[in-house]
Amino acid sequence: MSELDEDHHHGHPTAPDEDGPLGYYRTLEVAVRELLIAKGVITVEALRRQIELMDGAHAGRGSLLVARAWVDPAFKARALEDGSAACRELGLEVGALRLIVVESTERLHNLVVCTLCSCYPRPLLGLPPDWYKSRAYRARAVREPRAVLAEFGTLIPDEIEVRVHDSTADMRYLVLPERPADTEGWSEEQLAALVTRDAMIGVARAIRPGP
Amino acid sequence: MIVAASAPLSPRFRPGDRVRVRRADPPGHLRTPFYCRGRAGRIERFCGAFPNPEELAYNRAGLPSQPLYRVRFRQTELWPDYTGSAADTIEIEIYQHWLEPGEATE
């Protein structure tokens, strides 16, 4: 029996139940939420819908923007000029998000981090992965980005510039990865399948089609 | 709300300008990372003006809005013992009140 089985008797990982007493901030959050609902400022339905929307966002949305930019140079130029407008052009609802699209090329590799917290283009990528929010990633991505990239299996030759984007304020960032070779003539749908969440954060390249 | 009093501050810097981040450590909610304070870089772009987050954090209006820039630094400027390529860079969003004109001999 593996360690995993011993830890999870139901055969799949589960979040730990938090049966202990609420801490100060959890209590504060519950109290404010219940007051807002009691006073009619927000409704339970609106709150539930917002959680559903946030949980429903996923990197498949961002990959549509990347695939379009790969096949349409005029669209790519517009996306690099105004990422939020490019999203709306594709019918991707991003609300008030101020998106900056940064293009990786054969001479430049982009990497995104939020050293202060966990700023992330959620409408396009979904909720950030746990490692993105970890102190280790946030500290090391700015301090030794090439070492961090190597740990993700992304080896960047010295002659290629690594550019880190620290998402410290009101902008959010999406990396437009380099289009893989041997994808000439592919449809946007086929191309989008090569674009992973990690490629749009910049810790990986787009998937190279196999033989 | 008095609109005239809340007109955004005018941008002082333009893309390509040399700037230096103020070396300061005021109390409160700050969005200027410690690792770039006192460091020299260049304006990459102007991002627009936004209510000052240092004020918003305390439920104040944050007006007049502060111009926000992306500033590009060489990694070797931020980390003297940086081990990657000398051409590596980092871009950070910094509000205007944290920026001073940079020296010509950066």
Boltz contact constraints between the chains, C-beta under 6 A:
constraints:
  - contact:
      token1: [A, 115]
      token2: [B, 33]
      max_distance: 6.0
  - contact:
      token1: [A, 146]
      token2: [B, 84]
      max_distance: 6.0
  - contact:
      token1: [A, 158]
      token2: [B, 85]
      max_distance: 6.0
  - contact:
      token1: [A, 161]
      token2: [B, 87]
      max_distance: 6.0
  - contact:
      token1: [A, 161]
      token2: [B, 88]
      max_distance: 6.0
  - contact:
      token1: [A, 162]
      token2: [B, 88]
      max_distance: 6.0
  - contact:
      token1: [A, 163]
      token2: [B, 89]
      max_distance: 6.0
  - contact:
      token1: [A, 164]
      token2: [B, 90]
      max_distance: 6.0
  - contact:
      token1: [A, 165]
      token2: [B, 91]
      max_distance: 6.0
  - contact:
      token1: [A, 166]
      token2: [B, 92]
      max_distance: 6.0
  - contact:
      token1: [A, 168]
      token2: [B, 31]
      max_distance: 6.0
  - contact:
      token1: [A, 168]
      token2: [B, 92]
      max_distance: 6.0
  - contact:
      token1: [A, 168]
      token2: [B, 93]
      max_distance: 6.0
  - contact:
      token1: [A, 169]
      token2: [B, 31]
      max_distance: 6.0
  - contact:
      token1: [A, 169]
      token2: [B, 68]
      max_distance: 6.0
  - contact:
      token1: [A, 169]
      token2: [B, 93]
      max_distance: 6.0
  - contact:
      token1: [A, 170]
      token2: [B, 50]
      max_distance: 6.0
  - contact:
      token1: [A, 171]
      token2: [B, 47]
      max_distance: 6.0
  - contact:
      token1: [A, 171]
      token2: [B, 93]
      max_distance: 6.0
